[in-house]
Amino acid sequence: MGMLSWLAEQKIAEAMRQGEFDNLPGEGKPLTIEDLSGVPEELRMAYKVMKNAGYVPEEIQLSQDLVRLDDLIAACGDGPELWALQRKRSEQQLRFNMLADQRGLQHNAAFRQYEGVIRERLE
């Protein structure tokens, strides 16, 4: 064990003895562990930083917008509102397809394998 690891362990043990970890929020509850196995190791830190900052990739945002538009179309009656929603949905779908093509998602084996599952979860 390196000197810094040993020092960190000593500080943690001292804090435990002094009760600094008692009654913390979430005590006794299971930890939420994120599965980042699908993210390449060199991109994991950047992924976590973007996720913690609330950044959503454009293709995910477009997918969510498509689901919302589908819901609105299903709830909408005939008329100009329906046509406007269908037009907007077509534009969003085209943008999503173009973005997926630019990023190579259509040719990505993992994307093709899990595309159905991803779409089901978004719906």
C-alpha positions as CSV (number, residue, x, y, z in Angstrom):
1,M,0.0,0.0,0.0
2,G,1.4,3.4,-1.0
3,M,1.9,6.2,1.5
4,L,-1.1,8.2,0.2
5,S,-3.4,5.1,0.5
6,W,-2.2,4.4,4.0
7,L,-2.8,8.1,5.0
8,A,-6.3,8.1,3.5
9,E,-7.1,4.9,5.4
10,Q,-5.9,6.4,8.6
11,K,-8.0,9.5,8.1
12,I,-11.1,7.4,7.3
13,A,-10.6,5.2,10.4
14,E,-10.2,8.3,12.6
15,A,-13.4,9.9,11.1
16,M,-15.2,6.6,11.8
17,R,-14.1,6.6,15.4
18,Q,-15.2,10.1,15.9
19,G,-18.7,9.3,14.4
20,E,-18.4,11.6,11.4
21,F,-20.1,9.0,9.2
22,D,-23.1,8.5,11.6
23,N,-26.6,9.6,10.5
24,L,-25.6,10.5,7.0
25,P,-28.4,10.8,4.4
26,G,-29.0,7.5,2.7
27,E,-27.5,5.5,5.6
28,G,-28.6,1.8,5.4
29,K,-29.9,2.2,1.9
30,P,-28.3,0.3,-1.1
31,L,-26.0,2.3,-3.3
32,T,-27.1,3.0,-6.9
33,I,-24.3,1.5,-9.0
34,E,-24.2,2.7,-12.6
35,D,-23.3,0.1,-15.3
36,L,-20.9,1.9,-17.6
37,S,-19.6,-1.3,-19.2
38,G,-21.1,-0.2,-22.5
39,V,-19.1,3.0,-22.5
40,P,-15.4,2.7,-23.6
41,E,-13.1,3.1,-20.7
42,E,-11.4,6.2,-22.1
43,L,-14.9,8.0,-22.4
44,R,-16.3,7.0,-19.0
45,M,-15.1,10.1,-17.1
46,A,-16.3,12.4,-19.8
47,Y,-19.7,10.6,-19.9
48,K,-20.1,11.0,-16.1
49,V,-19.2,14.7,-16.2
50,M,-21.7,15.3,-19.0
51,K,-24.4,13.2,-17.2
52,N,-23.8,15.0,-13.9
53,A,-24.1,18.4,-15.7
54,G,-27.4,17.4,-17.1
55,Y,-26.2,17.2,-20.7
56,V,-28.3,14.9,-22.9
57,P,-26.9,13.9,-26.3
58,E,-28.9,15.3,-29.2
59,E,-30.0,11.9,-30.5
60,I,-31.4,11.0,-27.0
61,Q,-33.3,14.3,-26.9
62,L,-34.7,13.7,-30.4
63,S,-35.8,10.2,-29.4
64,Q,-37.6,11.6,-26.4
65,D,-39.2,14.3,-28.5
66,L,-40.4,11.7,-31.0
67,V,-42.1,9.7,-28.2
68,R,-43.8,12.9,-26.9
69,L,-45.0,13.8,-30.4
70,D,-46.4,10.3,-30.8
71,D,-48.3,10.7,-27.6
72,L,-49.7,14.1,-28.7
73,I,-50.7,12.7,-32.1
74,A,-52.5,9.8,-30.4
75,A,-54.4,12.2,-28.2
76,C,-55.2,14.7,-30.9
77,G,-58.3,14.7,-33.0
78,D,-58.4,15.5,-36.7
79,G,-57.7,18.9,-37.9
80,P,-54.9,21.4,-38.4
81,E,-53.3,20.6,-35.0
82,L,-52.9,16.9,-36.0
83,W,-51.3,17.9,-39.3
84,A,-48.9,20.3,-37.6
85,L,-47.9,17.6,-35.1
86,Q,-47.4,15.0,-37.9
87,R,-45.3,17.5,-39.8
88,K,-43.2,18.3,-36.8
89,R,-42.8,14.5,-36.1
90,S,-41.6,13.9,-39.6
91,E,-39.1,16.7,-39.3
92,Q,-37.8,15.3,-36.0
93,Q,-37.6,11.8,-37.4
94,L,-35.6,13.1,-40.4
95,R,-33.2,14.9,-38.1
96,F,-32.8,11.8,-35.9
97,N,-32.1,9.7,-39.0
98,M,-29.6,12.2,-40.3
99,L,-27.8,12.4,-37.0
100,A,-27.8,8.6,-36.6
101,D,-26.2,8.3,-40.0
102,Q,-23.6,11.0,-39.3
103,R,-22.6,9.3,-36.0
104,G,-22.6,5.8,-37.6
105,L,-25.4,4.5,-35.4
106,Q,-27.0,2.7,-38.3
107,H,-23.9,0.6,-38.9
108,N,-23.1,0.0,-35.2
109,A,-23.7,-3.6,-34.3
110,A,-24.5,-2.8,-30.7
111,F,-27.0,-0.2,-31.7
112,R,-28.7,-2.5,-34.2
113,Q,-28.8,-5.3,-31.5
114,Y,-30.4,-3.1,-28.8
115,E,-32.3,-0.6,-30.9
116,G,-35.7,-2.3,-30.2
117,V,-35.0,-2.4,-26.5
118,I,-33.9,1.3,-26.5
119,R,-37.1,2.3,-28.4
120,E,-39.3,0.4,-26.0
121,R,-37.8,2.1,-23.0
122,L,-38.2,5.5,-24.5
123,E,-41.9,4.8,-25.2
